[in-house]
Amino acid sequence: QVQLVESGGDLVKPGGSLRLSCTASGFSLSGYYMTWIRQAPGKGLEWVSFITNVNIYTNYADSVKGRFTLSRDNVRNSLYLEMSGLRADDTAVYYCARVMGANYFDLWGLGTLVTVSS
Amino acid sequence: SYVLTQPPSVSVAPGEAATMTCGGNNIGSKRVHWYQKKPGRAPVLVMYYDGDRPSGIPDRFSGSNSGSTATLTISRVEAGDEADYYCQVWDGSADYVVFGGGTKLTVL
């Protein structure tokens, strides 16, 4: 079954760190760009970061640049989002998604909840 | 940075057509994609490349894009269509993904 499964979400204190994982099954991650998108409680969708699949290139939303790092392990068919310097406004459900064509997202995971609170 | 503007809400009766707009500077020159988001569920792609439907999306869903406005139309709206709908583009000048603020579709 083709799917993405996120994990690693947790309650963390402001200033803390967390690593989110996204594992693909039913297809090879190596063939695709991948992305993370988040939704804060009561808010809309917000793009976080994307990573290419060759000549690895990443980019980040201004709101997370310098604090988040996206990487991939094509052997483990997984994606990792390292988050540091977490703030209350990073509280959200984080989704990983597969990127297609002109940068649209055809496959999404169910999400993992990150809560930043003291 | 590029901005997409969506009306916060749209309400329609069952069986009627719902039209949701997405405004942006010369958005007609970009490829617009649309997602349906229901509470507690992952977003679902319902339209890509302005007007192409993924497999499994009913043909009641259609899309267009011209000038400064992209449009997602759902004809013969059903109760199950009630959700938030987000438009999305790629801002190639900054290697950025941009989402609109979302439109809440209410089926009366």
Interface residues (C-beta under 8 A of the other chain):
Chain A: T35 I37 Q39 G44 L45 E46 W47 F50 N59 A61 Y95 A97 M100 G101 A102 N103 Y104 F105 D106 W108 G109 L110 G111
Chain B: R31 H33 Y35 K37 R41 A42 P43 V44 L45 Y48 Y49 P54 D84 Y86 Q88 W90 D95 Y96 V97 V98 F99 G100 G101 G102
